[in-house]
Amino acid sequence: MDRKMANRKLIRLSQLKSKLAAENLEEIDWVTFGVIVKKITPQSANNGRTFSIWRLNDLRDLNQCVSLFLFGDVHKEHWKTDQGTV
């Protein structure tokens, strides 16, 4: 893990909104970790393609969640991932 995190900044999901407002994250190599706390049943977009929505949380502040939309190959590969997975 130390090797993977070398020269990267950890930003907690619960801090993401404030960090986006204060810093230009496009210029920083950063990572975050989250737990799937809720999965929405796969939906169909107007174009007919199926997608998933996950609600992620870092378990530090349960009121601060991030919605992650999965489309295309990412949806196909990961839509069955279990709730509670990190």
N, C-alpha and C positions, 0 to 999 in steps of 0.2 A: 504494500500500500504506500509506503514511503517513496518508493521509486515512481509509482504512478502519480503521486501528488507533488513530486518535485517541480518547483517553479509554477505551481498552480495555487490559486486562492480558493479556499472553501467559503462558499456563501450559503448560509442556511436558507431553506425555503421560506421560513418565517421572516427573514430579513430581505428577501428578494425585492419586494416592492420599494422599500426605502433605498436599497442599493441602486436600483434602476433610476430612481429620481436623483440620486446624489453623484453617481459615477457613470462613466461611459464604459459599460461592460464589454463593448465590442473590442476594446483595446486591451482587455485583460484576459488571460487564460484562466478561467474559473470553472469550478465544478460544484454540483450540489447533489444531495442525496434526499430521497423521499420514499415514503411508504404509500402504497396505493390504499387509501382509506375508503374509497367508493369508486365503483365502476358503473357507468351508465350502459344500459343495453345498447349494443351496436345500432347505429342510426343510418338512414339513407339520406345522402345529400340530394339537392335538386337535380344534379347531373346523374343520379342513380348509383353513385359510388358509395360504398359502405365505409363508415368510420366509427371510431370509439372515442369516448371521453373518460379520462381517469381524473379523480380528485386526489392530489398528492399532499402529504403533510410531513413535516420533520419531527412530529410528536413533541415538539417544544411548546408550541402554541396551537392548540387544536382549532382555534378560530381563524387561523391563517392557512388557507389552502390554495393550491395552484391547480388550475385545470389544464390538463394536457390532452390535446386532440391528436389522435393517431389516424393517419390517412395512408392509402396506398399499400406498399409492401410492408411498412411498419405495422399498420393495422393487421394485415394478413398474418404476419409473423407473431405478433404479441397479443392479439385480442383475447386469447384464452388465459393470459397470465392471471393468477389468483389475487384476489383482494388480500392485502396484508403483506404482499411481496415488497421487498426493498429494491 
